[in-house]
Each structure stands twice: as structure tokens, then as C-alpha cells.
């Protein structure tokens, strides 16, 4: 199962997941970082981008931080 290095940017104008030059990912999230709303949006965004179920995407580390490690199935 691949793991993405993601920098979360909550309260953005648009919801988008883009690959950076260094191989990490930038997640622009409309949701605020309150009550796990931004993490839930991140999981939905990763699932939609890579075509997998939301239930199979997990935040392995950094749930309360800006830099996160997100795991999803192949």
C-alpha cells in the first residue's frame, strides 16, 4: 500500500490535490481544521483522485498536523 506525503492547506478556496516537484502532495481543502473536517475532506479527495473507497484510505500520521502521511490501496 503506497503512502503519500501530504501538506494540508485548510480553508482554501478550492478543493484540490496536486503533486509537488519534490514528490510530495499539496492538498488544498475547503474545510476548516476543526473536528476532523479537513481530514475527512482529505480522505475523500485522495479516494476520488486514486479511484479507491474512502474506507480504505487512512491518515497514518499527522492527523493534527499540517504534514500528514496518508495510506491508500494500490
N, C-alpha and C positions, 0 to 999 in steps of 0.2 A: 504494500500500500504506500503510495507516494505521500510525502509530506511537503506542504508549501510553507515557505517563509513569507508571512503576510504583514504588511504595515497597514493598520486600520486607521482610516480618517473619518471619524463620525461627523454628523451634522453637515455633510456635503450637499451640494445642490442636486447632484445626480447619483444614482447607484451604479457603480462600475467596478470591474476587476481588470486591471491591466498589468502586464508583465514589465518589470523594470530591466534596465541594461545589466544589472548585476545578478540577474536570475531570480530575484525575489519578486513579490507581487504587491501591488498597491490596491487596497480595497477602499473605494470611496463609498461611504454608507450614509444614506439619508437619516437613519435613526440616530437618536442621541445615545450616549453610553450610559444609559440608566436601566436598571432592572434586566440586564441581559438583552435588551432590544437590538443593540448593534451586533452582538454575537449571533443572534438569531437571523438577522438580515445577512450577515456574512456567510453563515451556513447555507442559507437559501441561494445566495449568489454563487457560491462555489458549486453547489449541486446543479444549478442551472447551466453554468459555464462548462462543466465537465460531463454533463449528462448522467448524473447518478442520483440516487434517492437522498433526500435530506437526512433521513435517519442513519445513513451510512457515513455522513460527514461529521467529524468531531474536532473540537478545538483541544489539541493535546496539551498545549501550554500557553500561558499568556492571556487567559480569559479576562483578567482585569487590567491588562496592559495594552499598549498600542502595538507592540510587536508580538505576533502570535505564530504558533505552529499549528497548521490545520492538516488533518489527515483525511483522505478520501480513497475509495477503491479504484482499481485500475479500470 
